[in-house]
Amino acid sequence: GVVLLPIVGNACEHWTAVTCAMKNKMDLTIGVAAGSSCQIALFAIPFAILMGWVYNQPMSLDFEPLETTILFMSVLIVIGVVSDGKSNWLEGAMLMAAYVLVAIVFWYFPDAPVAKVVGKHAKQAAAALTTTLAPLITA
């Protein structure tokens, strides 16, 4: 869930960012990528927490030290990449390597609370969100 959900959930934004990068429009590429991250941080996570409260699921913004450390290190890596305003293949490879390292960390530490909550309540949460959002999508 920690690895595949961001890829699948933001596939359109990733496609837009890659297309803009291939056309050498780096300011738009950075804007799309940063905007996507801000949307998740400022809307999707709090919305998921509120929906968890509505459906009596144990969710909170109390992140464990491992999750907080990974988030902090990811922010530092992104700052290092975008601070000079230029990009090259090595910086892209560094970002992809960081993503793979995050996947490996969550693979070898499956006892993290996020993995427990997601694994235990994934079907219930998916059914609840589908039931809630279905009328909005079909309208």
N, C-alpha and C positions, 0 to 999 in steps of 0.2 A: 504494500500500500504506500509506503513512504517513497518508493522509487518509481513505480509505474503510474500512480495517480497524477503526479504533476506533469508527466509526459503526455499522457492521454488527455487529461483535462484541459491542457493549454495547447493542444496540437495546432489549432488555427493561428494562435499568436506566434508559436514557434515557426510555422510556415511563413508568416508575414515577415518575421525578423530575418530568417534565412534569405528570403527573396530580396529584401531591402539590402542586406549585406552583400549579396551577389551583384547588386546594381551600384555598389559603393556608396550607399546612403547611410553612413554609420551613425549620424545623429538620430535618424529615424529608427534605426535598429536598436540603439541604446534606449531610446524612448519607449519602444514597444516592450523590450525586456524589463526595464525598470518599472514601467506601468503595470505590467503583469504581476511583478513581485509585490508592488504596493497594493494592488487589488486583493491579492491573497491575504496579505498581512492585515489590511485595514477593513476588509469586508468578509471574506470567506471564512476565516478562522473565527472571528466573533459570531458570525451567523451560525456556524456549526455548533459553537458553544451554546448559543441561545436555543437552537433546535434540540440539542441534547437535554437542556433543562425542560423544554416543553414535553419531550418524550421520556423524561425521567431516566436519561442515560448519564452515566458518570463521566462528565467531561468538564475540564476547567482549563484555565490559562496557566496553571501551575506546571511549567515544564521542568523536567528533570535536568540535572547538571550535564549529562551527556548531550541531550538535545540542545540545551542552551549553548554549550561549547561548540557544537557543530554549526549552529546558526551564526555564532560570533565569528568563527573561522571562515565561514562562507562569505560573510559580509566583508571581512578583511581581504579575501582573495578578489572579490568583485571590485572593491575600491582600488586595489593594486592594478587591476586590468584596465579600468576605465579612467583612472586619474590622469594619464598622459594624453588622452584623446585620440590615440592611435591604436590599431589592433594588428596582430599578425597571427600566423598559424600557431605559433608557440603559445600565445596567450589563450587561444581557443582550446588547444590541447590541454593546457593547465586547468581550464574550467571543466573540461570533460573528465580529466583525471580526478578532480575534486569531487565530481558527481559520483564517479565509480567508487572512490574512497568512502563516501557517505553510504553508498549501498553496501559496501563490505562491512562497515562498522555496524550497520543495523542488521546485517545477516548474522554476524558473529555475536551480537548482543541482543538476541530475540527476547530476552526477559525484561527489556525496557518496558515501562508502563504503556507507552504508545502502542507497541506491538500487542500487548495483552488486550487493551481496550479495542483496538481495531479488529483483532482476530476474534475476540469473543462476541462483539456486537456488530460486526460488519453487515450481516444479513438483516438484522433488525434495523440498523441505521439506513441501509439502502432501501428497504421496504418503506420506512417512514418518510424518507426524502422523496421517493417516487410517488407515494400517495399524496404528499403535500404539494409537490411541484407539477404533477400531471395536469391538473386543471389550468395552470398557468402556461404550460407548454402548448397544450392543444387549443388554447384560446387565441 
